[in-house]
Structures are given as C-alpha cells and as structure tokens.
C-alpha cells in the first residue's frame, strides 16, 4: 500500500545514524573495557610472587593424612587435642601490642605409638605453652619472613625436646591467622 521505502516510525532516521551522545558513551564503554582487561593482563604478567602468594597453602586434614599413610609403608596417626590457641606476637615497638595470632596445631606420629599418644595427652598444657611462647618471641613480620615450613620445624623440635616416650613426626595447622 505505501511501498517498500515508506516507514511509519518518525524516529527511524535517528535510530539508523545514532545520536552523538550514544556514540560518545559507546566509545567510553569500549575504552573502559580495554583499560580493565589490559590492566588485569599487565598485573598478571608482572606479578613476581604469583596469584595468591600471600595466602598459605592449607595443610592436609588429619583424616586425609591418616588415609594417605595407609597406602604407604609408614602408617601415621594424628594428635588433634590441642585445640585452638590464641596468642599475641611480640610487639614491633614498645608503644603497641603485637598481633593476635590464632592457630590450631596438630601433630602426626607413628600409628600404634600408644605411649607417645598418652604422653601427649598428659602434657597438653605444656605443649600449648611452648607454642604460645614460641609465637610470643617473634613479631608478625618476623614470623612471615621465617615462613611456615621453618616455623613448623622449630616447633616440632621444641615439642620433641620435652617428650620422653617418643617423637612426633610433624606439626600441622588447621588454622593460622594473624589479626593486626
């Protein structure tokens, strides 16, 4: 009736060409996306420590360690009765208190070593004091600089010094969090 070139929409011409405001906002949106994607790519490429380097790797759970040891020649058991320990680290200067540190340690020991397990249960409070005193000797930055591996080795040695009936294999942490 009206032919192929006739359009009843009075705004048809404006939609085809686009207004200057729409074009400007589209350019801004594209630039913003390019900056965000480019910045993320640069940050990922230039980050020398790697993603998540500030987070500690979770230790295996006691159940997982025990089940994994069943497949090997050296069977292990876990002593998990120390519970959560809250302690304060050494102050970096005398005007402030140290950081609050919450740890939940547990020990691995040879499976079937009942005398050692009983000794650990009897000396529970002493083990907690050793751990509290150890973390109280160092500032938060000193502990972070030492690294978790060295801390575990030193704590293992300190705990083993006071044991008579056997030795623990390793120290693990279910929780290890600083609150400044």
C-alpha positions in Angstrom: 0.0 0.0 0.0 2.7 2.5 1.0 5.6 0.9 -0.9 8.8 -0.6 0.3 10.6 2.7 1.2 7.9 4.2 3.4 8.3 3.9 7.2 5.7 4.9 9.7 8.2 5.4 12.6 9.1 9.1 12.9 12.3 8.3 14.7 13.6 5.8 12.1 16.2 8.1 10.8 17.6 8.9 14.3 17.9 5.2 15.1 19.8 4.4 11.9 22.5 7.0 12.4 22.7 7.1 16.2 22.9 10.3 18.2 26.3 11.8 19.2 25.6 11.0 22.9 25.1 7.3 22.1 28.3 7.2 20.0 30.3 9.0 22.8 29.0 6.7 25.5 29.8 3.6 23.4 33.4 4.8 22.8 33.8 5.5 26.6 32.5 2.0 27.3 34.9 0.3 24.9 37.8 2.3 26.3 36.9 1.3 29.8 36.7 -2.4 28.9 40.1 -2.1 27.1 41.7 -0.4 30.2 40.3 -3.0 32.6 41.3 -6.0 30.5 44.7 -4.6 29.7 45.4 -3.6 33.3 44.5 -7.1 34.5 46.7 -8.7 31.9 49.6 -6.4 32.9 49.1 -7.2 36.6 49.1 -10.9 36.0 52.2 -10.9 33.8 54.3 -8.6 36.0 53.3 -10.1 39.4 56.6 -11.7 40.5 55.0 -13.5 43.5 52.1 -15.1 41.6 48.4 -15.1 42.3 47.6 -16.0 45.9 51.1 -15.9 47.1 50.0 -14.0 50.3 47.8 -16.9 51.3 49.1 -20.0 52.9 48.6 -23.4 51.5 46.2 -25.5 53.6 47.7 -28.4 55.4 46.1 -31.8 54.9 43.4 -32.7 57.3 44.2 -35.3 60.0 41.8 -37.8 58.3 43.4 -37.2 54.9 46.9 -37.7 56.3 45.9 -40.9 58.1 44.2 -42.4 55.0 47.1 -41.4 52.7 49.6 -43.1 55.1 47.6 -46.3 54.9 48.8 -46.6 51.3 52.4 -46.3 52.2 54.8 -48.3 54.4 54.8 -45.7 57.2 51.5 -45.5 58.9 50.7 -42.3 60.8 48.2 -41.2 63.4 47.2 -37.7 64.4 47.1 -35.9 67.8 44.5 -33.2 67.5 43.5 -32.4 71.1 45.4 -29.1 71.4 42.5 -27.1 70.1 42.6 -23.5 69.1 45.3 -21.4 70.6 45.1 -17.6 70.7 48.3 -15.8 71.4 49.9 -12.4 70.9 53.1 -12.0 68.9 56.0 -9.8 70.0 55.4 -6.1 69.6 57.3 -4.4 66.8 57.9 -1.5 69.2 57.1 -0.8 72.8 54.2 1.6 72.0 51.9 -1.1 70.5 50.9 -4.6 71.3 51.8 -7.4 69.0 49.4 -9.0 66.5 46.8 -11.5 67.6 47.6 -14.9 66.2 45.1 -17.8 66.1 46.5 -21.2 65.5 45.1 -24.7 65.7 48.0 -27.1 65.6 48.0 -30.9 65.4 50.8 -33.4 65.3 51.5 -36.5 63.3 53.0 -39.5 65.0 53.6 -43.1 64.2 50.5 -45.2 64.2 50.2 -47.6 67.2 52.5 -45.5 69.4 50.1 -45.5 72.3 52.7 -44.5 75.0 53.6 -41.3 73.0 49.9 -40.6 72.5 49.3 -40.9 76.2 52.3 -38.6 77.0 51.0 -36.0 74.5 47.6 -36.1 76.3 49.3 -35.7 79.7 51.5 -32.8 78.6 48.8 -31.0 76.6 49.1 -27.7 78.6 52.9 -27.8 78.4 52.6 -28.1 74.6 50.2 -25.2 74.4 52.6 -23.1 76.4 55.5 -24.0 74.2 53.5 -22.9 71.1 52.3 -19.7 72.8 55.9 -18.8 74.0 57.3 -19.5 70.6 55.0 -17.1 68.8 55.4 -14.6 71.6 59.2 -14.4 70.8 58.7 -13.1 67.3 56.9 -10.2 65.6 54.3 -10.8 62.9 56.7 -9.7 60.2 59.5 -11.9 61.6 57.1 -14.9 61.5 56.0 -14.2 58.0 59.7 -13.8 56.9 60.6 -17.2 58.5 57.9 -19.0 56.6 55.6 -21.7 57.8 57.9 -24.6 56.9 60.7 -23.2 59.3 58.1 -22.4 62.0 56.8 -26.0 61.9 60.3 -27.5 62.0 61.3 -25.3 65.0 58.0 -26.1 66.8 58.4 -29.8 66.1 62.0 -29.7 67.6 60.7 -27.8 70.7 57.9 -30.2 71.3 60.2 -33.3 70.8 62.7 -31.9 73.4 60.2 -32.3 76.2 58.9 -35.7 75.1 60.4 -38.9 76.7 58.4 -41.8 75.2 58.7 -41.0 71.5 58.9 -38.2 69.0 56.2 -36.5 66.8 56.8 -36.6 63.1 55.5 -33.2 62.1 53.4 -30.2 63.1 50.4 -29.0 61.0 48.0 -26.2 61.4 44.3 -26.4 60.7 44.1 -22.6 61.4 46.9 -20.0 61.1 45.6 -16.4 61.0 47.0 -13.0 62.0 44.8 -10.2 63.2 46.7 -6.9 63.4 
